[in-house]
């Protein structure tokens, strides 16, 4: 059973890294120091799907970590 959790953790970690890296760049600390006059907009289409999938993958990863600790 431990091997199943390890496989789930590795796959979800790789997919989570890919989902984070594919998100839109340029939304960092630049606006905190006066460097960006960006307009607030809602997420649509692929951007919204990518955002939701990042949340789902992080929850899946955390759940598999907790489950592997409990069923050790």
Residue, then its C-alpha position, 0 to 999 in steps of 0.5 A: x500500500x505504501x508503494x501506491x501512495x509513493x506513486x501517487x505522490x510522485x505523479x501528482x508532484x510532477x503534474x503540480x510543478x508543471x501546472x504551476x510553471x504553466x501559469x501566467x508570468x508577471x504577477x509577482x512582486x512588481x506591482x507591490x513596488x509600483x511597477x505595474x498598472x495592471x487591471x483586475x480581470x477574471x480568469x477565463x478559459x484555459x487560465x481558469x482550468x489551469x488554476x483549478x487543476x493546480x488547487x486539485x493537484x495540491x489537495x491530492x498531493x497533501x491527501x496522499x501524504x497524510x494517507x501515507x503517514x496514517x497507514x504506515 
